[in-house]
Amino acid sequence: MSLEDKKLWLFDVDNTLIHDVENPKPFSDSQKLWKHLNEKGKELAVLTNVGRLSAKQVNVILVEAGYDLSLDRTLTAGTAAAGYIISRNPDGRCFLISEGGARDDFVHYGVKLAHNPPIDYVAIGADRGLTYQHLNFAAKMVRSGAALICISGSRDYPGEFLGHRDEFLGERSIVAAIEDATGVEATIVGKPMPEIVRESIMLLGFEKEDVVLVGDNPASDVAGGNAAGLTTVLVNRPDNIVSFDARNLDMEPDYAVDSLEEIIPMV
Ligand SMILES: [Mg+2]
């Protein structure tokens, strides 16, 4: 199927539509393609690996950067993890460790949050206020049968917290402690693992054959999109590439361009 026949265009956010969420300067080639797709009546959505911010926060950033985008088309690792739980067990009780963004997404999608047993899912996002009690309870619940979910998959990340700029331990490192304590392996709902893409497509109500994924990173966007069976477009951006472990996933895009304006005549 040609690009012209595709119905949904799913864009990465950081370094694809905008520089990054802390510096949301838009790329002009992305804005031109976005506008063109809009005029052609294509469905547009975004999928970001960020789990610290809620979909609402990401949506406000993108709308202010000039992208015409609704909240229900703004997907994050948090919304995909919520979809993962709801599609498997809508009544499942979930103990969530998160700084706040994923909590808003879980509430928005109707996940039943709980702080006491029984717990069906333990979901872990980055949380710089995490306590020993929370970590210990999470491990206990996993040991007694709860499924373990990692919301996105950063080992560490740069940031500023309570006036202090540093590299911080990410969700993958917190999950590693629980995996080590319990012997249970987590499901990672984050690029490049295909679950984040599959759940997002399902939430949006499309089939994989109808979807194009556009991103800047072969090891996250392209690998995840390919693994989920989508058509992939890679835009080469020389700076600001975040490193991911794509394991043995296919990182070869269907289309590779130096500017997204090259895609416009194909649609
Ligand atoms: Mg990116």
Boltz pocket constraint, residues with backbone or C-beta under 6 A from the ligand:
constraints:
  - pocket:
      binder: B
      contacts: [[A, 12], [A, 13], [A, 14], [A, 15], [A, 16], [A, 215], [A, 216], [A, 217]]
      max_distance: 6.0
